[in-house]
Amino acid sequence: MRSLRPENTARAPEHEGYGFVPTHEGANFESMVQAFSAGYGVFGGQPLSNDRSFAWAADLRRTEAFTMFHSVYQSSWTIRTLDESPQHLAFYMPYTGSFRLSVGKRTVESGAGHLLMANNHEAGDRVIQGGPHRSDVLFLDWKVVKRALSSLVETPLSESLDLEPVLDLSTQPGQLIGNLARTVVQGMRDGGPLLSSPLAAAAMSETLAHLVIRFGRHRLSDHLEKKKVSLIAPWHVRRAIDYMHANIAEPLTMTMVADDVGVSLRALQTGFKAFRGTSPAGYLRTIRLQAAREQLRDPTNQQSVREICSIWGFAHAGRFSIVYRSTFGESPRDTRLRAERLR
């Protein structure tokens, strides 16, 4: 890997063809893997050509929730996710060349008027095709997506979202999601203004996650349509949700939540009823139930059902069992027994 200097531009892909100043560039595949692993996180990959020369250049930028790659590759290559790879939702936006990826039994490819999006830990190998290939790829931290989903459906994500990977940019959902993804990229490229505004970047990450969940197609889309949930709740409801998730195992009262947010208890209750269809206490109980379920489903967890019940603030095991069965359609013990069979 080498940084861009006037004396070495002839050795890299033709500088006049970039249209941008690379933060990273090189002439072999190993230099690219090293640069991207250091700049974002480890991954697997290999070139699709036996040619030892692999010219590439990239503008790589990061915020707390976003990572952006504006890249040029002179040859095709594949990338695969490792267990230790950071988990993200990727938006693939090619200009020349294309992307191909597998999701489950499907193989999809980017084309004119479309972009691809997928959780990297749910997708198979991705193929960066074409020579030269030029594209934008935006990574959104998956934790932001999970928080957004929890705030919309009142249930933390515990399974695959089964997100439809092909987004038609001529549709309203495609325009909403695609335009915001491109806006984020433009705000980060070449050291753009979004990099110096953490609050704006954080707000845009939350909005993008909400747009994907509310307007993309996935396993919970029909559920959201039936609930007719609001796209983005008022600030005090969102802040209360964040506070509950951050202190989920603490002995919270709704007065404590309202005091932390800085609103009256009545305002908090009214906001949750209007935008989440439940009370603040009901929302807290739901996310605690889901947290308890996650522990019960973990085959490595040796705690008893009663211990897990107590950890998440349910003082009476019998009542916990009734509420749990009503929510998930099985008893806590059934969940635990199924997990034990996986040991």
Secondary structure, 3 states (H helix, E strand, C coil): CECCCHHHHHHCCCHHHCCCCCCEEECCHHHHHHHHHHHCCCCEEEECCCCCCCCEEEEEEECCCEEEEEEEECCCEEEECCCCCCCEEEEEEEEEEEEEEEECCEEEECCCCEEEEEECCCEEEEEEEEEEEEEEEEEEEHHHHHHHHHHHHCCCCCCCCCCCCEEECCCHHHHHHHHHHHHHHHHHHHHCHHHHCHHHHHHHHHHHHHHHHHHCCCCCHHHHHHHCCCCCCCHHHHHHHHHHHHCCCCCCCHHHHHHHHCCCHHHHHHHHHHHHCCCHHHHHHHHHHHHHHHHHCCCCCCCCHHHHHHHCCCCCHHHHHHHHHHHHCCCHHHHHHHHHCCC
